[in-house]
Amino acid sequence: MNEIKLRYSEPLLREAVRVFVIRTIMRGFGWRFFIVCSFLAVNVAYLVFHGDRSWVVGALAATLLFVGIFFLVIYLAHYRNTIGRFREMQVPEASFSYTEEQFTVASELGSATLPWSSIVEVWRYPRFWLILFSRSQFSTLPLDCIDAKAQAFITRKTQRNEANAQSLQ
């Protein structure tokens, strides 16, 4: 069994939450949605600037406000979960142990042993990888703790899962 010590920091986890939420929202709604919202915002601003105070302007503004609040709630839920758990830790470290069949993530807050097949996808960024277990559940692997050999092993074990996830979309 191979083991890696993972060291976390609050800035790293904030970045992980930010990119997870942005990528999840973009994947779910797409660029067209944000283009439409931008167009709508410009129109509402134009109408308000020119004195229009009709119910239509109010409804459009309320729709934009609802969209903004919805995205803020998604972000805050993930942020509070991730940063809250980080702040509960006395020592911001976890161990990542792995074999051919499974991996274990353990910290002072608990541990979980899962088969490699439980990983749906891995999102790779320069400072960390996000291991996704579902559309809304992920774990962060800081890359400064993981050598190239371990990265290659994790990639090999998760590529099949990622190919299956791609075919389901």
C-alpha positions as CSV (number, residue, x, y, z in Angstrom):
1,M,0.0,0.0,0.0
2,N,1.3,3.4,-1.0
3,E,0.6,6.4,1.2
4,I,0.8,10.2,0.6
5,K,0.5,13.0,3.2
6,L,-1.7,15.7,1.9
7,R,-1.3,19.2,3.3
8,Y,-4.1,21.7,2.9
9,S,-4.3,25.5,3.2
10,E,-7.3,27.8,3.3
11,P,-6.3,29.6,0.1
12,L,-6.0,26.3,-1.8
13,L,-9.4,25.1,-0.7
14,R,-11.0,28.5,-1.5
15,E,-9.6,28.2,-5.0
16,A,-10.9,24.6,-5.3
17,V,-14.4,25.6,-4.2
18,R,-14.4,28.5,-6.6
19,V,-13.3,26.5,-9.7
20,F,-15.7,23.7,-8.7
21,V,-18.7,25.9,-8.5
22,I,-17.9,27.9,-11.6
23,R,-17.2,24.8,-13.7
24,T,-20.3,23.1,-12.4
25,I,-22.5,26.1,-13.1
26,M,-21.0,26.5,-16.6
27,R,-21.4,22.8,-17.3
28,G,-25.1,22.9,-16.1
29,F,-26.2,26.2,-17.7
30,G,-23.6,26.9,-20.5
31,W,-22.4,30.2,-21.9
32,R,-25.7,30.9,-23.7
33,F,-27.5,31.3,-20.3
34,F,-24.9,33.9,-19.2
35,I,-25.1,35.7,-22.5
36,V,-28.9,35.9,-22.1
37,C,-28.6,37.1,-18.5
38,S,-26.1,39.8,-19.5
39,F,-28.4,40.9,-22.3
40,L,-31.3,41.0,-19.8
41,A,-29.2,43.0,-17.3
42,V,-28.2,45.6,-19.9
43,N,-31.9,45.9,-21.0
44,V,-33.1,46.4,-17.4
45,A,-30.4,49.0,-16.7
46,Y,-31.3,50.8,-20.0
47,L,-35.0,50.8,-19.1
48,V,-34.4,52.0,-15.5
49,F,-32.0,54.7,-16.7
50,H,-34.7,56.0,-19.1
51,G,-37.4,56.1,-16.4
52,D,-39.3,52.9,-17.0
53,R,-40.7,51.7,-13.7
54,S,-43.3,49.2,-15.1
55,W,-44.0,45.8,-13.7
56,V,-42.1,44.2,-16.6
57,V,-38.9,45.9,-15.5
58,G,-39.5,44.8,-11.9
59,A,-40.1,41.2,-13.0
60,L,-37.0,41.2,-15.1
61,A,-34.9,42.6,-12.3
62,A,-36.4,40.1,-9.8
63,T,-35.5,37.3,-12.2
64,L,-31.9,38.5,-12.4
65,L,-31.8,38.8,-8.6
66,F,-33.1,35.3,-8.2
67,V,-30.4,33.9,-10.5
68,G,-27.7,35.7,-8.6
69,I,-29.0,34.5,-5.2
70,F,-29.3,31.0,-6.6
71,F,-25.6,30.9,-7.6
72,L,-24.5,32.6,-4.4
73,V,-26.3,29.9,-2.4
74,I,-24.6,27.1,-4.4
75,Y,-21.2,28.7,-3.7
76,L,-21.8,29.3,0.0
77,A,-23.0,25.8,0.5
78,H,-19.8,24.3,-0.9
79,Y,-17.6,27.0,0.7
80,R,-19.1,26.5,4.2
81,N,-18.8,22.7,3.9
82,T,-15.2,22.7,2.7
83,I,-13.8,25.5,4.7
84,G,-15.8,24.5,7.8
85,R,-14.3,21.0,7.8
86,F,-10.9,22.5,7.2
87,R,-11.2,24.8,10.2
88,E,-12.3,21.9,12.4
89,M,-8.9,20.2,11.8
90,Q,-6.2,20.7,14.4
91,V,-3.6,19.7,11.8
92,P,-4.6,20.5,8.2
93,E,-3.3,17.2,6.8
94,A,-4.8,14.0,5.5
95,S,-3.3,10.7,4.3
96,F,-4.1,9.3,0.9
97,S,-3.4,5.6,0.8
98,Y,-3.9,3.5,-2.3
99,T,-3.7,0.0,-3.8
100,E,-4.7,-1.3,-7.2
101,E,-8.3,-1.9,-6.0
102,Q,-9.1,1.0,-3.7
103,F,-8.0,4.2,-2.0
104,T,-8.4,5.6,1.5
105,V,-8.5,9.2,2.6
106,A,-8.1,9.7,6.3
107,S,-7.7,12.7,8.6
108,E,-8.4,13.4,12.2
109,L,-12.1,14.0,11.2
110,G,-12.6,10.5,9.8
111,S,-11.7,8.2,7.0
112,A,-13.2,6.6,3.9
113,T,-12.1,3.7,1.8
114,L,-13.6,3.5,-1.6
115,P,-13.0,1.5,-4.8
116,W,-11.4,3.4,-7.7
117,S,-14.7,3.0,-9.6
118,S,-16.4,5.4,-7.2
119,I,-14.5,8.3,-8.9
120,V,-16.6,9.7,-11.6
121,E,-14.1,12.2,-12.9
122,V,-10.9,14.1,-12.1
123,W,-10.6,17.8,-12.8
124,R,-6.9,18.7,-13.1
125,Y,-5.6,22.1,-12.3
126,P,-2.0,23.3,-11.8
127,R,-2.1,23.4,-8.0
128,F,-4.6,20.6,-7.2
129,W,-6.9,17.9,-8.6
130,L,-10.6,17.7,-7.8
131,I,-11.7,14.1,-7.5
132,L,-15.5,14.0,-8.2
133,F,-17.7,11.3,-6.7
134,S,-20.9,12.8,-8.0
135,R,-22.1,16.0,-9.6
136,S,-21.9,17.8,-6.2
137,Q,-19.3,15.8,-4.2
138,F,-15.6,16.2,-4.5
139,S,-12.3,15.8,-2.7
140,T,-9.2,18.0,-3.2
141,L,-5.8,16.6,-3.9
142,P,-3.0,19.2,-3.5
143,L,-0.4,18.5,-6.1
144,D,2.6,19.8,-4.2
145,C,2.3,16.7,-2.0
146,I,1.9,14.1,-4.8
147,D,4.9,13.0,-6.9
148,A,4.8,12.3,-10.6
149,K,4.6,8.5,-10.1
150,A,1.6,8.8,-7.9
151,Q,-0.1,11.2,-10.2
152,A,0.4,8.8,-13.1
153,F,-1.0,6.0,-11.1
154,I,-4.1,8.0,-10.1
155,T,-4.6,9.0,-13.7
156,R,-4.3,5.4,-14.9
157,K,-6.9,4.2,-12.3
158,T,-9.4,7.0,-13.1
159,Q,-9.2,7.3,-16.9
160,R,-11.7,4.4,-17.5
161,N,-14.1,6.1,-15.1
162,E,-13.8,9.4,-16.8
163,A,-14.4,7.8,-20.2
164,N,-17.6,6.2,-18.9
165,A,-18.7,9.6,-17.4
166,Q,-18.1,11.3,-20.8
167,S,-20.2,8.7,-22.6
168,L,-23.1,9.3,-20.2
169,Q,-23.2,13.0,-20.9
